[in-house]
Amino acid sequence: MRKSYFVIALVGLLGTTSSYAETVKDGGYVGCVSDKALSQFIRAVRTKDEAATNHMLTKPECVFLNSNMRITVLDRSLGTAQIRVYVDDSAVDLWTVSEAIQR
C-alpha cells in the first residue's frame, strides 16, 4: 500500500510549483523513502553500480527531485535532510542530501 501511494504522489509532483521558502535544487538530486535507502543509493553511485541505482529508481525507493516540488524541511543532520513533498492535499516524506536544499 505504501509503495502505490508513493508512486501516485510522485506522478502528481510533476506539475506543482513551489511557494515555500526552501526549494529543491535541480541537478540530479534524489529523494528516498528512508535514510537507509538514501545511503544505499549514494553507495551505489559512488561504486558506479548502475544496476543498483536503476533498481532503486524503478522499485521505487528513490526518485529524482526538481525545483518545481513544494517542500518543507522537517529535519537536518550532518549531510542529510528529511523533507516533506506536497502534492495537492497529500504529502510524502523523503530523505535527501543537504546540498539539494536551497533557500
Secondary structure, DSSP 4 states (H G I P E B T S, - for coil): -HHHHHHHHHHHHTT----SS-EEPSSS-EEESSHHHHHHHHHHHHTT-HHHHHHHHHTTSEEE--TTSEEEEEEEETTEEEEEEEETTEEEEEEEEGGGEE-
